[in-house]
Amino acid sequence: MPYVSKTEQVSAHWVSIPEAIQRIYSADNCDPENAENQLRTALKDGALRPLKWQDEETPPIFASTMTIAADTPPQKGPDWGTADIDWNSGTVLDLWGDYKFKKRRILLLPTLRVTQIWPLAARQTSSAEAQAVKILTERLQGLPNLKRDDAREILKQKNISVSARGFQGRVWPQARTNAGLNPTASAGRKKVR
């Protein structure tokens, strides 16, 4: 098993604010301001826990009677409603740490929570398949003898990506039905050996 650096480990498990905004924007097909509001609400509700700072300092592990405060951002609460967030850089003005002079810090969100709250695949797949059905229905109404391979080529030319299984099992039968045809076309000419 190859060595995975700390940086690679962090990037696999954590996303920055700009990455989360891009995810929300893509998942919900909304404008950036709406994505920012959704993220701020999720932070207030504690839906994205655990949160951490990119430069978070872990207290040393040793036996001591001295208690060291954890260097973590608030995990939820109304403070996130008014927090000073720079959406482009992904930094937050840390008003909660023990700094004499408050500083901007990069907030990291758990990748797993972000992808659970804003899933991509199902919405994007259904959207692409809906587009494909609409285009192919129109083509089949004018050209009922359109072949499957030709239909896939039409989708490819229009940059509509649909999985082979999605095309065969959902898109093609639905487009044929919408065009007033049988979901499956009659068998073609037999192959000669």
Protein Blocks (a to p, Z undefined) as FASTA:
>chain_A
ZZddfklmmmmmpccfklmmmmmmmmnopafklmmmmmmmmmmnopmcccddfklccddd
dddfbdcddddddfbdjklmmoccdfknopacdfkbccfbacdddddddfklmmmmmcfk
lmmmmmmmmmmmmmmmmmmmmmmmbcfklmmmmmmmnopacdfklmmmmmmmmmmmmnop
afbdcddddddZZ
